[in-house]
Structure formats: structure tokens, C-alpha cells
Amino acid sequence: MTTFVQIHMLIDYPAANLNRDDSGRPKTLIYGGAQRLRVSSQSIKRALRTGPTFVERLAGALGTRAQSFGQLLEAALMGPPHNLARKDAVERSQRVIANDKLGKLKRPRMRMSRPPTPSSSPIWGRTRSTG
């Protein structure tokens, strides 16, 4: 059976008014004798996740969210103890991502030297015959 930890905390945050006023600015309120803005739950959760106490206490048990997993894997393969050449590291990281379905391989974007014009495009080049 897997062991897991749930952390429940009560923290006092200012009241939130999610609406904006007629000029598009966030609404404010007086809390603790000072004018304050809304604190989003997203910002609170991120502050907890990245805070030093949380990171220290859960060292070695935290995951890393990364859209650049392939680059992280390549760097790990090029460093000790593997010390692979860059070409080999790139090839292996691409195989890992493809075989284990860890996301999609990013394909290089095709770059056009210039935008299509009516004379160079097969679609635009067709003219309507008037006969």
C-alpha cells in the first residue's frame, strides 16, 4: 500500500472580491486597517509549494513540473556518470519520450522564406476562365 501525506492548514487571508470595477481595475477592500487587493488561491498554493519550509521538509520527495523534460534528460545523460555525447543524449531522450509516452516530441517549425503570393501559390494561381 502506498503511503501519502495530506497537509491541512488554516491560514488567515484577506477577503476576496473577484470582480473588477467599471474601469477594469481590481476592486480593493480594507482589511487589517490597510487597503488590500485580492489574493488568488493560485498564488497562495504556489507560495506554499516553493516556500523554503515545504521544500526542505519534503526534499527528495517532490516532483518537478517541466515542459522541457527532454532537455533535462539530455543534460543528465551528458553529465556524470553517463557522459554521453550530445548526439547520443538527444537520440536517447527522444526514444524515452516516444516509447514511454511522456509527451510529444516538438517538431521544428517550418519557416517560409516569404509569404505565398498569387503567382507562386498553386491555389491562388488558378484563375477563373471567362469563356
Number of C-alpha atoms within 10 A of each C-alpha: 3 3 4 6 5 5 5 6 6 5 6 6 12 14 14 15 13 13 12 11 10 8 6 8 9 13 15 18 15 11 12 8 7 9 9 15 17 16 14 11 11 8 10 11 11 10 12 12 13 11 11 11 11 13 14 10 10 10 10 8 8 11 7 7 7 9 9 9 15 23 15 12 17 21 17 16 20 17 12 9 8 10 13 17 12 13 10 14 22 18 11 17 21 19 14 14 16 13 10 8 10 12 13 10 13 9 6 6 6 6 7 7 6 6 8 11 11 11 10 10 11 10 10 11 11 10 8 6 5 4 3
